[in-house]
Amino acid sequence: MNFKFMKLPKDNERIRDAFSLSVLGEHEVSLVPCKKVLTYEDSLVRVETVGCVVAVSGHSLSLKAYHEDAMRITGRIDSVAIERGV
């Protein structure tokens, strides 16, 4: 097997200007950091994060945690999209 390892930038500038998105099955999405909730509906949650907007579509969506720049969205997740230039 041939393994390749990712090297992190020496200055953490790129890491500071990034966001983390985790999807757990089809029932939970976590996002860090989140600046602002733009849309909060039963079928769509749009959140402004670093340099883009993350849109979560599904059914029975709800915010289970929203604190310290972190967010957890639960429900039946159908899709997660990253909107650039918004």
C-alpha positions in Angstrom: 0.0 0.0 0.0 1.1 3.5 -0.8 0.1 6.1 1.8 0.3 9.8 1.4 0.1 12.2 4.3 -1.3 15.7 4.3 1.1 18.4 5.6 -0.5 21.2 7.5 0.6 24.8 6.7 3.3 26.1 9.0 1.3 29.2 9.7 -2.1 28.4 11.0 -3.7 31.2 8.9 -5.4 28.8 6.5 -6.7 26.7 9.4 -8.1 29.8 11.1 -9.9 30.8 7.9 -11.6 27.4 7.5 -14.7 25.7 8.9 -15.4 22.2 10.1 -18.5 20.3 8.9 -19.4 16.9 10.2 -22.3 14.7 9.1 -23.4 11.9 11.3 -25.5 9.5 9.3 -28.6 11.1 7.9 -29.8 12.7 11.1 -27.2 15.2 12.3 -24.9 17.9 11.0 -22.4 19.8 13.1 -20.7 23.1 12.0 -17.9 25.1 13.6 -17.7 28.1 13.5 -21.1 29.6 12.6 -21.5 33.4 12.3 -25.2 33.7 11.7 -28.3 31.7 11.0 -29.7 33.0 7.7 -32.7 30.7 7.3 -34.4 28.4 9.8 -37.3 26.4 8.5 -38.6 22.9 9.0 -37.0 21.9 5.6 -34.0 24.3 5.2 -31.4 25.7 7.5 -28.8 28.1 6.0 -25.9 29.2 8.2 -23.2 31.8 7.4 -19.7 30.5 8.2 -16.2 31.4 7.2 -16.3 32.6 3.6 -19.5 30.8 2.6 -23.0 29.6 3.5 -23.8 26.0 4.4 -27.3 25.0 3.5 -28.9 21.8 5.1 -32.1 20.5 3.4 -34.3 17.8 4.9 -37.4 17.2 7.0 -38.2 18.1 10.6 -34.9 20.1 10.9 -34.1 21.7 14.3 -31.2 23.4 16.0 -30.2 21.3 19.0 -27.2 23.3 19.9 -26.1 26.8 19.0 -23.3 28.2 21.2 -19.7 29.4 21.2 -19.7 29.5 17.4 -20.8 25.9 17.1 -24.1 24.5 15.8 -25.8 21.1 15.7 -28.7 20.5 13.3 -30.8 17.4 13.6 -33.7 15.9 11.7 -33.8 13.9 8.4 -30.9 15.3 6.4 -31.4 15.0 2.6 -28.5 17.2 1.5 -25.8 19.6 2.6 -24.6 22.2 0.2 -21.8 24.8 0.3 -22.8 28.1 -1.3 -19.8 30.3 -2.2 -19.9 34.0 -3.1 -23.0 34.7 -1.1 
